[in-house]
Every structure is written in C-alpha cells, then in structure tokens.
Amino acid sequence: MESEDATLTKKVELRPLVGLTRGLHPADLEKLTIDAIRAHRRLVEKADELFQALPESYKSGKEVGGPQHLCYIEASIEMHAQMSAVSTLISILGYIPNASVN
C-alpha cells in the first residue's frame, strides 16, 4: 500500500511543495493557497496588460521578439509558473478555498 505522500506526489505538478508543506496546520496551508491564488490573479492582470499594449502585428503573431514582446513573454512565464504552484497547493489542500478579491 502506498503512503499518502506517494499518492499525492503522483497527482501534483510541483512535487517539492508536498514536502515543503508537510505537517502544516490546515489553516496555514489554506492561507498559503489563498495567497498563491491572489498572486496568480495579479500576474494574470500584468500579463494581460502587457499583451494588450503589444502592437497588433505581435498579437497576431506576424512579428515576434524585441523588448516589449519579451516583457510580455516573461510575464506569461511567471503567470503559468504560479498557476502550477496554485494547482499543486489546491491538490494538497484538497479543495479550492474562497479567495475573495482584495
């Protein structure tokens, strides 16, 4: 029979978070998850603002590269990386907590 950690580790995107959060009180884990959700929302807004500021030729994919486009790509990478953390924390927590908009 597999341990609970082994089973959970197979279901999550960022396995190190299983160990980092092991033993946390459920209220602390929920707070960590809510904070991660809120951080992800901020990153989504930032990436969207940068995308909206791109010239149409970049939005359509006709042109790529350059400082403005790279800023958007970096923001998108941060946003997607944070989403992996959020997904993992939700899996560990076992439910989606209510993360009201600040």
Secondary structure, DSSP 4 states (H G I P E B T S, - for coil): ---HHHHHHHH-S-THHHHHHTT--HHHHHHHHHHHHHHHHHHHHHHHHHHHTS-HHHHTTSS--SHHHHHHHHHHHHHHHHHHHHHHHHHHHTS-------
